[in-house]
Amino acid sequence: MTHFAKKGCMTGIVLLLASSLLLTACGKKEATASASGGAPEVTELRYQGGVGSVTFPELAEDLGYLAPLKLKFIGNTISGPQDIQAVVTGDTDFGGAFNGAIVKLISAKAPIKPVIAYYGVDENTWTGYYVLDGSPIKSAKDLIGKKIAVNTLGAHHEFVIKEYLHRAGLTTEEIKQVTLVVVPPVTTEQTLRAEQIDAAALGGVLRDKALERGGIHPLFKDIDLFGTFSAGSYVLTDKFIKANPNASRKFVEATAKAIEWARTTPRDEVVARYEKIINARGRKEDTSTVKFWKSTGVAGKGGLISDKEFDTWIHWLVNEGVIKEGQLKVKDLYTNEFNPFVNEKK
């Protein structure tokens, strides 16, 4: 059973939950939609994207899987917790985050439901926690009193770091002396090389570009701690699912098909598609990072979610005294009901 030191700010969740009661669930209603006929109840889904990257819903729309639904971009985010909080407040219709962050929000009574996995860790897609060559940091103990750059607090990087420190035998008080500093991913490498921080979380294309320049090496990797697993999921609110079951199913089906398209299509073709999507949306973005794309990282076929991908974080909350044993049941946390691959092997 894994164990994480208690951390992560829950500030604002109560206000977020309260405000969510004042907001409607989503998108423009389609007057001609018929639930019994299977047509989506809304015409568009609001969401946040990422600079220079392509999400699976965006890929699904480009491939024609999402029609007649359309996506409505409202801005970019680099924070999973912020992305799913935006769903709770009604600012977006779907959002994604690290599964541990989702469990924390649900434990605070957030009315959300994970419906499909969208990122994870495999032999090609993982995050390393890097130090400069020649750094005196050789072990977890050496991180005491040091600073580590992460993209956001209360999400994937923080949980992995705390697990690494815990497994190395550090005490709760020692772990508290390791400072996590929020740094935008695109400037993390530069911040490390400038020695403004002592270690940095680097994954995907940003990691590979940094490694090309040399001078850094990983102190540890998330794949070494947890192996292959889906790490994050897209969520919808319970209200949205109840009011828009057909749109919910269409969103999940389209995203699942896009994941499998990316998994089974030659890498060069996937990269070319991503470049086309980025260029076509006209946001003045650099497409160079997508050239480093290697894999989906998603463990389950079509983004199917498994119990273990949430059970770990339930145990963490219990061990930290945040919730009581049996308060959250893994089967109640997520659903695969809308996924077209639900009856297939992962």
C-alpha positions in Angstrom: 0.0 0.0 0.0 1.4 3.4 -0.9 1.6 6.3 1.5 2.0 10.0 0.8 2.7 12.8 3.3 -0.3 15.0 3.6 0.0 18.1 1.4 -1.9 20.0 -1.1 -4.0 23.1 -0.6 -7.7 22.6 -0.4 -8.3 26.4 -0.2 -11.2 27.5 -2.2 -12.9 24.1 -2.7 -15.8 25.0 -0.4 -16.3 28.2 -2.3 -16.0 26.3 -5.6 -18.6 23.8 -4.5 -20.9 26.5 -3.4 -20.6 28.5 -6.6 -21.2 25.4 -8.6 -24.7 25.3 -7.3 -25.4 28.7 -8.9 -24.2 27.8 -12.3 -25.8 25.7 -15.0 -24.1 22.6 -16.3 -23.0 23.5 -19.8 -23.0 24.3 -23.4 -25.8 25.7 -25.6 -28.9 23.6 -25.6 -30.0 22.1 -28.9 -33.7 22.6 -29.3 -34.1 19.6 -31.7 -32.1 17.1 -29.7 -33.9 14.0 -28.6 -32.6 11.9 -25.7 -34.5 8.9 -26.9 -33.1 9.3 -30.4 -29.5 9.4 -29.1 -28.7 13.0 -30.4 -26.4 15.0 -28.1 -28.4 17.4 -25.8 -25.9 20.2 -26.4 -24.0 21.5 -29.4 -20.7 22.4 -27.8 -18.4 21.5 -24.9 -16.3 24.2 -23.2 -12.7 23.2 -22.3 -9.2 24.4 -21.5 -6.2 23.4 -23.6 -2.5 23.5 -23.4 0.0 25.7 -25.4 1.7 23.8 -28.2 -0.1 20.5 -27.4 -3.1 18.6 -28.7 -5.6 16.9 -26.3 -7.4 13.8 -27.2 -10.8 15.6 -27.4 -9.2 18.0 -29.9 -7.8 15.1 -31.9 -11.2 13.4 -31.8 -12.8 16.6 -33.2 -10.2 16.8 -36.0 -10.7 13.2 -36.9 -14.5 13.7 -37.1 -15.3 11.4 -34.2 -16.9 14.1 -32.1 -19.5 15.4 -34.6 -22.1 16.8 -34.3 -20.6 18.1 -31.0 -18.0 20.9 -31.2 -15.4 22.0 -28.8 -15.3 25.6 -27.5 -11.8 26.7 -26.3 -11.9 29.1 -23.4 -8.2 29.3 -22.6 -5.1 27.3 -21.6 -4.1 25.7 -18.3 -1.0 24.0 -16.9 -2.7 22.8 -13.8 -4.8 19.7 -13.5 -6.4 20.7 -10.2 -7.4 24.1 -11.7 -8.8 22.3 -14.7 -11.2 20.1 -12.8 -12.1 22.9 -10.4 -13.2 24.9 -13.5 -15.6 22.0 -14.2 -17.0 22.2 -10.7 -17.6 25.9 -10.9 -19.3 25.5 -14.3 -16.7 27.5 -16.3 -16.0 24.4 -18.4 -17.8 21.2 -19.3 -14.9 18.8 -18.9 -11.5 18.9 -17.5 -8.7 16.5 -16.6 -6.3 16.0 -13.7 -4.1 13.5 -11.9 -6.3 10.8 -10.3 -5.0 11.6 -6.8 -6.2 15.2 -7.2 -9.5 14.0 -8.4 -10.0 11.8 -5.3 -9.1 14.7 -3.1 -11.7 16.9 -4.7 -14.4 14.1 -4.6 -13.5 13.6 -0.9 -14.5 17.3 -0.4 -17.9 16.5 -1.9 -17.2 17.7 -5.4 -20.0 16.4 -7.7 -17.7 15.1 -10.4 -17.2 11.7 -12.1 -14.1 10.5 -13.9 -15.2 9.0 -17.2 -12.1 8.2 -19.2 -8.3 8.1 -18.7 -6.3 10.5 -20.8 -2.7 10.3 -19.8 -0.3 8.0 -18.0 3.1 6.4 -17.7 4.7 3.8 -19.9 8.2 3.0 -21.2 8.0 5.9 -23.7 6.1 8.4 -21.7 7.2 9.2 -18.1 8.5 12.0 -15.9 11.9 12.2 -14.5 13.0 14.4 -11.5 16.3 15.9 -12.7 19.4 17.5 -11.2 22.4 19.1 -12.8 25.4 16.9 -13.6 27.8 17.5 -10.7 25.0 18.3 -8.3 25.7 17.2 -4.7 22.2 15.7 -4.6 22.6 12.0 -4.9 19.8 10.6 -2.8 16.4 11.5 -1.2 18.2 12.6 2.0 20.1 15.2 0.0 16.8 16.9 -1.0 16.2 18.0 2.6 16.3 21.8 2.6 16.3 21.9 -1.2 13.8 23.2 -3.9 12.1 21.1 -6.5 10.3 22.7 -9.5 6.8 21.3 -10.3 4.1 22.6 -12.6 1.4 22.8 -9.9 0.8 21.7 -6.3 -1.5 18.9 -5.2 -1.1 16.9 -8.4 1.1 14.2 -10.1 4.5 15.6 -9.4 3.9 16.3 -5.8 2.4 12.9 -5.1 5.3 11.1 -6.8 8.0 13.2 -5.0 6.3 12.5 -1.6 6.2 8.8 -2.4 9.9 8.8 -3.4 10.8 10.6 -0.1 8.6 8.3 2.0 10.0 5.1 0.4 13.5 6.4 1.1 12.7 6.5 4.8 12.4 10.3 5.3 10.3 11.3 8.3 7.3 13.6 8.0 9.3 16.5 9.4 12.1 15.9 6.9 9.7 15.7 4.0 8.3 19.1 5.1 11.8 20.6 4.6 11.7 19.7 0.9 10.2 22.8 -0.8 8.1 22.4 -3.9 8.2 25.5 -6.2 5.6 26.1 -8.9 7.4 26.9 -12.2 5.8 26.9 -15.7 6.9 23.8 -17.5 8.3 25.8 -20.5 10.7 27.6 -18.2 11.6 24.7 -15.8 14.7 23.6 -17.6 16.1 27.2 -17.7 15.3 27.6 -14.0 17.2 24.5 -13.2 20.2 25.4 -15.3 20.3 28.8 -13.7 20.4 27.0 -10.3 17.4 28.9 -9.0 16.1 25.5 -8.0 17.9 22.3 -7.1 15.8 19.7 -8.9 13.1 19.7 -11.5 10.2 17.6 -12.8 10.6 17.1 -16.6 8.4 14.9 -18.8 7.5 14.4 -22.4 8.9 16.7 -25.0 10.3 19.2 -22.5 12.4 16.4 -20.9 13.6 15.1 -24.3 14.6 18.6 -25.5 16.5 19.2 -22.2 18.3 15.9 -22.5 19.4 16.8 -26.0 21.2 19.8 -24.5 22.8 17.5 -21.9 24.2 18.4 -18.5 21.3 16.9 -16.5 20.4 13.4 -15.2 17.4 11.9 -13.3 17.5 11.4 -9.6 14.4 9.2 -9.9 11.5 8.5 -12.3 7.8 8.0 -11.7 7.8 4.8 -13.8 10.4 3.3 -11.5 8.1 3.9 -8.5 4.8 2.9 -10.0 5.4 1.0 -13.3 3.0 1.4 -16.2 -0.4 3.0 -15.3 -3.0 5.6 -16.4 -2.4 8.6 -14.1 -5.2 11.0 -15.0 -8.8 11.2 -16.1 -11.3 13.5 -17.6 -14.2 14.4 -15.4 -17.8 15.5 -16.0 -20.1 16.8 -13.3 -22.9 14.5 -12.1 -25.4 17.2 -13.1 -24.0 17.3 -16.7 -24.1 13.5 -17.0 -27.7 13.3 -15.8 -28.9 16.2 -18.0 -26.8 15.2 -21.0 -26.3 11.4 -21.2 -26.1 11.3 -25.0 -23.5 14.1 -25.1 -21.6 12.4 -22.3 -21.5 9.2 -24.2 -20.5 10.9 -27.4 -17.6 12.8 -25.7 -16.3 9.6 -24.1 -16.7 7.5 -27.3 -15.0 10.1 -29.5 -12.1 10.5 -27.0 -11.7 6.8 -26.7 -11.5 6.3 -30.4 -8.9 9.2 -30.7 -6.8 7.5 -28.0 -6.8 4.2 -30.0 -6.1 6.1 -33.2 -3.0 7.6 -31.7 -2.0 4.3 -30.2 -2.3 2.3 -33.5 -1.2 4.9 -36.0 2.4 5.3 -37.1 4.2 7.9 -34.9 5.1 10.2 -37.8 1.5 10.3 -38.9 0.3 11.2 -35.4 2.9 14.0 -35.2 1.9 15.4 -38.6 -1.7 15.4 -37.5 -0.8 17.2 -34.3 1.2 19.8 -36.2 -1.7 20.4 -38.6 -4.2 20.8 -35.7 -1.9 23.3 -33.9 -1.3 25.4 -37.1 -5.0 25.4 -38.1 -6.2 26.8 -34.8 -4.2 30.0 -35.2 -3.0 30.6 -31.7 0.6 31.5 -32.7 2.0 28.3 -31.1 5.3 26.6 -31.6 4.8 23.1 -33.0 8.4 21.9 -32.4 7.5 20.1 -29.1 5.1 17.7 -30.7 7.9 16.3 -32.8 9.0 14.6 -29.6 5.7 12.8 -29.1 6.2 9.1 -28.5 3.1 7.4 -27.1 -0.3 8.0 -25.4 0.9 6.7 -22.1 -2.7 5.5 -21.4 -2.8 2.0 -20.0 -6.4 0.9 -20.6 -7.7 0.4 -24.1 -9.6 3.5 -25.2 -8.9 5.1 -21.8 -10.7 2.5 -19.8 -10.2 3.2 -16.1 -9.2 0.5 -13.6 -9.8 0.2 -9.9 -6.1 0.4 -9.0 -5.8 3.8 -10.6 -8.0 5.3 -7.9 -7.7 2.8 -5.1 -4.1 3.9 -4.4 -5.3 7.5 -3.6 -8.2 6.3 -1.5 -5.7 4.5 0.7 -3.5 7.6 0.8 -6.5 9.7 2.1 -7.3 7.1 4.7 -3.7 6.8 5.9 -3.5 10.6 6.2 -6.7 10.8 8.2 -8.5 12.9 5.5 -11.3 10.3 5.2 -12.4 7.3 7.2 -11.9 3.7 6.1 -14.8 2.8 3.8 -15.9 6.5 3.3 -15.0 6.3 -0.4 -15.6 3.2 -2.5 -13.5 2.9 -5.7 -16.4 1.5 -7.7 -18.4 4.7 -6.9 -15.7 7.1 -7.9 -15.6 6.5 -11.7 -17.5 5.0 -14.6 -16.6 3.2 -17.8 -20.2 3.0 -18.9 -19.8 5.4 -21.8 -16.6 3.8 -23.1 -17.1 1.7 -26.3 -14.3 -0.6 -25.3 -15.8 -1.4 -21.9 -16.3 -5.1 -22.8 -12.9 -5.5 -24.4 -9.6 -6.4 -22.8 -7.2 -3.6 -21.9 
